Amino acid sequence: MALIREALEEIAGGWSTYKDLQTVDSSKPIHELVVETLPNILLSKLKDSSYIKVQGSTGLGNITAAPWVATFDTRITRSAAQGYYVVYLYSVDMQSLFLCFGLGATQFNEAFTRKADVYAAMEAARERLFEVVVRHLPNRLNNRLEAGDIDLGATTSNKLHRDYERGNVFSLKYELKNLPSEEELIEDYGAIVSFMRRVVEDPLTPDPLALLKGTTDLASRELKLVSLDFEPRKAKSSGSTGGYGSGYSKNAKIIGDQGELVVLEFERNALRALGRNDLAEKVVHEEAIGNRPGWDITSYDEAGDKKLIEVKSTQSKTMNSLEITRNEWEAARNHRDSYHLYLVTNVLSPKPTIEVLRNPVDYVDSSKLILEPLRFQLDLRSTD
């Protein structure tokens, strides 16, 4: 039977030679150990592997400073870039190994420009997460766990590993020359994955975007907005996918709120740039004051004519379709040229894009776009 211990040691022993190749080579035994063998061994050791995905990496293109093997609960994330997960992290000198429960760094790097802000946000997020989940920690690990930053020996050139050091919520440290027994490694791994499952299933655990939002006011970022006029997308190809508007996101409220704040800032700044400070002060965030007229923001053009703006937002780089409510569509029909859809992509990044679709009803009436019913409401009251 394949052993975790042997795989961990073999990776450590052969990494230096593999790293000298500089670019990833999937034909080498070390690559196979990291991306296939060890993930399969770990998966086989779990009593319950439902919702679990195990993935290893030696780098993308260029070989990374040290390899990692992550275990994801797919109800939270399928990627090391987002959410939180369990991961084996090797130190850069391949002398130490950390079994960590930590945060994906990419979500913070995308939201903030300065590294100081990234790290401050990561620290705030992991502290908040730790406070909520500490009650789920298994007793057998409690006295051995270290909370906060870990030391992977990363230098300024090891940017990813410096992020990994800061993303750690808590960890177990092993010395590779003195790894514990196979039985202990299996028990440690099983315990920390079971812990992760309990965290995911706990309704009090904040979701990843709530953790990110809770670290700072994203609206205070120095944004570099890009504005474009709407162009219909290319025809849909078989099997193609794309980002949806905020109505389809598990974290729709956070994404939607950020999109509205981005558009609110954009509209006010645009009017000020035109010398219309009087109109900038009259821009209304309807959603924020509880109004539901069928759009989120009432703004103005240079002449003082109203612009009724419904905001649709996504974290993705593209938005190929969106959900629009009956109330919103009726408002679009009633107001025609005054009604605008603002499509905000990359909404949590420092450089979101706003695409402006004016009079969407005209696009549908002229068959340039298609409006399809995706949901129906069944009224359970009698018609008598």
C-alpha positions in Angstrom: 0.0 0.0 0.0 1.3 3.4 -1.0 2.4 5.5 2.0 2.1 9.3 2.6 5.4 9.3 4.5 7.4 7.8 1.6 5.8 10.1 -1.0 6.6 13.2 1.1 10.2 12.1 1.6 10.7 11.2 -2.0 9.4 14.6 -3.2 11.8 16.4 -0.7 14.7 14.3 -1.8 14.3 14.8 -5.5 13.1 18.4 -5.6 16.4 20.1 -6.0 17.2 18.2 -9.2 13.8 18.7 -10.6 13.9 22.5 -9.8 17.1 22.9 -11.8 15.0 22.2 -14.9 13.4 25.6 -14.3 10.3 24.8 -16.4 7.6 22.3 -15.5 8.2 18.8 -17.0 5.3 16.5 -16.6 7.4 13.5 -17.7 9.6 13.6 -14.6 8.8 11.3 -11.6 8.8 14.2 -9.1 6.1 16.0 -11.1 4.0 12.8 -11.1 4.5 12.3 -7.4 3.3 15.9 -6.6 0.3 16.1 -9.0 -0.9 12.5 -9.1 0.6 10.0 -6.7 0.5 11.9 -3.4 -3.0 13.4 -4.1 -4.3 9.9 -4.8 -2.7 8.5 -1.7 -4.2 11.3 0.5 -7.7 10.8 -1.0 -7.5 7.1 -0.3 -6.8 7.7 3.4 -9.9 9.7 4.0 -12.9 7.9 5.6 -15.3 10.4 3.8 -14.1 11.9 0.5 -17.4 13.4 -0.6 -17.0 17.0 -1.8 -13.2 16.6 -1.5 -10.7 17.4 -4.3 -6.9 16.9 -3.8 -4.5 18.8 -6.1 -0.8 19.2 -6.2 1.4 21.7 -8.1 5.0 22.0 -9.2 4.3 25.4 -10.7 2.6 26.9 -13.8 5.2 27.2 -16.6 8.1 27.9 -14.4 8.8 25.5 -11.5 7.7 27.0 -8.2 10.2 27.5 -5.3 8.6 24.6 -3.5 5.7 22.3 -4.2 2.3 22.1 -2.5 -0.5 19.6 -2.3 -3.9 21.1 -1.4 -7.2 19.5 -0.3 -10.3 21.5 -1.2 -13.9 21.1 0.0 -15.6 21.9 -3.3 -18.6 23.5 -1.5 -16.2 26.4 -0.8 -13.5 26.3 -3.5 -11.9 24.2 -6.2 -8.8 26.3 -6.5 -5.9 27.5 -4.3 -6.6 31.0 -5.5 -9.9 31.4 -3.5 -11.6 30.5 -0.3 -9.9 28.4 2.4 -8.5 24.9 2.3 -6.0 22.4 3.8 -2.6 22.3 2.2 0.8 20.6 2.6 3.4 23.4 2.1 7.1 22.6 1.7 9.7 25.2 2.9 11.8 26.6 0.2 14.9 24.8 1.5 12.9 21.5 1.6 13.8 21.0 5.3 10.3 21.5 6.8 6.8 20.6 5.9 3.6 22.4 7.1 0.1 20.9 7.1 -1.9 24.1 7.0 -5.5 25.4 7.1 -5.3 28.7 5.3 -6.7 31.3 2.9 -6.2 31.5 -0.8 -4.0 34.6 -1.5 -5.2 35.5 -5.1 -8.6 36.8 -3.9 -6.8 39.4 -1.8 -4.2 40.3 -4.5 -7.0 40.9 -6.9 -8.9 43.2 -4.5 -5.9 45.4 -3.4 -3.0 47.0 -5.2 -0.4 47.6 -2.5 1.1 44.5 -0.8 0.7 46.2 2.6 -3.0 46.3 2.0 -3.1 42.7 0.8 -1.3 41.5 3.9 -3.4 43.6 6.3 -6.6 42.2 4.7 -5.3 38.6 4.9 -4.4 39.0 8.6 -7.8 40.5 9.4 -9.6 37.8 7.5 -7.7 34.9 9.0 -8.2 36.3 12.6 -11.9 36.6 12.0 -12.1 33.1 10.6 -10.0 31.6 13.4 -12.3 33.2 16.0 -15.3 31.5 14.4 -13.9 28.1 13.8 -11.6 27.5 16.8 -14.4 25.6 18.5 -14.2 22.9 15.8 -10.5 22.1 16.3 -9.9 18.5 17.1 -8.5 17.8 20.6 -5.6 15.7 19.3 -4.2 18.6 17.4 -5.0 21.5 19.8 -1.6 21.5 21.7 0.4 21.1 18.5 -1.1 23.8 16.3 0.6 27.1 15.6 -1.6 30.1 14.6 -0.6 32.9 12.2 2.3 33.3 9.9 4.5 30.4 9.1 8.2 30.5 8.0 8.7 28.9 4.6 12.1 30.7 4.2 10.7 32.7 1.3 12.7 35.6 -0.1 11.5 38.6 -2.0 11.8 36.6 -5.3 9.5 33.9 -3.9 6.3 36.1 -4.0 3.9 33.2 -4.0 5.4 31.6 -0.9 5.5 34.9 0.9 1.8 35.0 0.3 1.4 31.4 1.6 3.2 32.4 4.8 0.7 35.1 5.4 -2.4 33.1 4.4 -2.0 30.5 7.2 -4.7 30.4 9.8 -3.1 27.5 11.7 -0.6 24.7 11.0 1.3 21.7 12.1 5.0 21.7 11.4 7.1 18.6 10.6 10.8 18.2 10.0 11.3 16.3 6.8 14.3 14.4 8.3 12.2 13.3 11.2 8.7 12.7 9.9 6.2 11.0 12.3 4.9 7.5 11.7 2.6 6.7 8.8 -0.2 6.2 11.3 0.3 9.7 12.9 0.5 11.4 9.5 -2.8 9.7 8.5 -4.5 10.7 11.7 -3.2 14.3 11.5 -4.4 14.6 7.9 -7.8 13.0 8.5 -8.3 15.2 11.6 -7.6 18.5 9.8 -9.7 17.6 6.8 -12.6 16.6 9.0 -12.2 19.9 10.8 -12.4 21.7 7.4 -15.6 19.9 6.6 -17.2 20.9 10.0 -16.1 24.5 9.3 -17.8 24.4 5.9 -21.0 23.0 7.3 -21.2 25.4 10.2 -23.8 28.1 9.2 -21.9 30.7 11.4 -18.7 30.4 9.3 -18.4 33.5 7.1 -18.2 32.7 3.4 -15.0 33.7 1.5 -16.4 36.9 0.1 -17.8 38.0 3.4 -14.3 37.5 4.9 -12.8 39.6 2.2 -15.5 42.3 2.5 -15.1 42.3 6.3 -11.4 43.2 6.1 -11.8 46.7 4.9 -14.1 49.0 3.0 -13.6 48.0 -0.6 -15.1 51.2 -1.8 -12.2 53.1 -0.3 -9.7 51.5 -2.8 -8.1 53.7 -5.4 -9.9 52.4 -8.5 -8.9 52.6 -12.1 -12.2 52.5 -13.9 -12.5 51.5 -17.5 -15.8 52.4 -19.3 -17.0 50.9 -22.6 -20.0 51.1 -24.8 -21.9 47.8 -25.0 -21.1 45.5 -27.9 -23.2 42.3 -28.3 -21.1 39.1 -27.6 -20.2 36.6 -30.3 -22.7 33.8 -30.9 -22.7 31.1 -28.2 -20.6 28.1 -29.1 -21.5 24.6 -28.0 -20.4 24.0 -24.4 -19.3 27.6 -23.8 -19.6 29.2 -20.4 -19.4 32.7 -19.1 -19.9 34.9 -16.1 -23.5 35.7 -14.9 -24.7 38.9 -13.3 -24.9 39.2 -9.6 -28.3 37.3 -9.4 -26.5 34.0 -9.9 -23.8 34.3 -7.4 -23.8 32.6 -4.0 -22.4 35.9 -2.7 -24.7 38.1 -4.7 -25.2 40.7 -2.1 -21.5 41.5 -1.6 -20.7 41.5 -5.3 -23.9 43.5 -6.1 -23.1 46.1 -3.4 -19.6 46.6 -4.7 -20.8 47.0 -8.2 -23.2 49.6 -7.2 -20.6 51.5 -5.2 -18.2 51.4 -8.3 -20.9 52.8 -10.5 -22.0 55.4 -8.0 -18.4 56.7 -7.8 -18.0 56.6 -11.6 -21.2 58.6 -12.2 -20.4 61.3 -9.7 -16.8 61.7 -10.9 -18.0 61.9 -14.5 -20.4 64.7 -13.7 -17.8 66.6 -11.7 -15.3 66.3 -14.6 -18.0 67.9 -16.8 -18.3 70.8 -14.4 -21.7 69.6 -13.1 -21.1 69.4 -9.4 -24.7 70.4 -8.9 -25.8 67.2 -10.7 -23.2 65.0 -9.0 -24.7 65.9 -5.6 -28.2 64.9 -6.9 -27.1 61.3 -7.9 -29.2 58.9 -5.8 -28.3 55.4 -4.8 -31.9 54.1 -4.8 -31.1 50.6 -3.5 -29.2 52.1 -0.5 -32.3 54.0 0.7 -34.6 51.1 0.2 -36.2 52.2 -3.1 -37.1 49.5 -5.7 -38.1 51.5 -8.8 -36.6 48.9 -11.1 -33.1 50.4 -11.1 -30.3 50.9 -8.6 -29.0 54.4 -9.2 -30.6 57.6 -10.6 -28.0 59.8 -12.3 -27.8 62.5 -15.0 -26.2 63.3 -18.3 -24.5 66.6 -18.9 -27.8 68.2 -20.0 -29.5 67.3 -16.8 -31.6 64.5 -18.2 -32.1 61.5 -15.9 -30.2 58.2 -16.4 -31.8 55.3 -14.7 -29.1 52.7 -14.0 -29.5 49.1 -13.1 -26.2 47.6 -12.1 -25.2 43.9 -12.8 -21.9 42.8 -11.4 -19.5 39.8 -11.5 -16.1 38.9 -10.2 -15.4 37.4 -13.7 -13.6 39.1 -16.6 -16.6 38.6 -18.8 -20.4 38.6 -18.4 -22.2 36.6 -21.2 -25.7 36.6 -19.6 -27.5 38.1 -16.6 -30.7 37.8 -14.7 -33.2 40.6 -14.8 -36.3 40.8 -12.7 -39.8 41.5 -14.0 -39.8 44.9 -12.1 -36.5 45.8 -13.8 -37.7 44.8 -17.3 -41.0 46.7 -16.9 -39.0 49.8 -15.9 -36.7 49.3 -18.9 -39.8 49.1 -21.2 -41.4 52.2 -19.6 -38.3 54.4 -19.7 -36.6 53.1 -22.9 -33.7 55.5 -23.7 -33.4 56.7 -20.1 -32.8 53.2 -18.9 -29.3 51.8 -18.8 -27.7 48.5 -17.8 -24.2 49.0 -16.4 -22.3 45.7 -16.6 -19.5 45.7 -14.1 -16.8 43.0 -14.5 -13.7 42.3 -12.3 -15.8 44.1 -9.6 -13.4 43.2 -6.7 -10.2 44.1 -8.5 -8.6 47.6 -8.5 -9.5 47.9 -12.2 -13.1 47.1 -12.8 -14.7 47.5 -16.2 -18.1 49.2 -16.7 -19.9 48.4 -19.9 -22.9 50.6 -20.6 -26.0 49.1 -22.4 -28.5 51.8 -23.1 -32.1 50.9 -23.8 -31.8 47.1 -23.6 -35.4 46.7 -24.7 -34.5 48.1 -28.1 -31.8 45.4 -28.5 -34.4 42.7 -27.7 -37.1 44.2 -29.9 -34.6 44.3 -32.8 -33.5 40.7 -32.1 -29.9 41.8 -31.4 -30.3 40.2 -28.0 -32.6 37.4 -26.7 -34.6 37.6 -23.5 -35.4 34.1 -22.2 -37.6 33.1 -19.3 -35.5 31.1 -16.8 -37.9 30.9 -13.9 -41.6 30.9 -13.4 -43.6 31.7 -10.2 -46.4 29.2 -9.4 -49.1 30.9 -7.4 -50.5 28.3 -4.9 -53.6 30.4 -4.1 -56.9 29.4 -5.6 -58.1 31.3 -8.7 -61.7 30.9 -7.5 
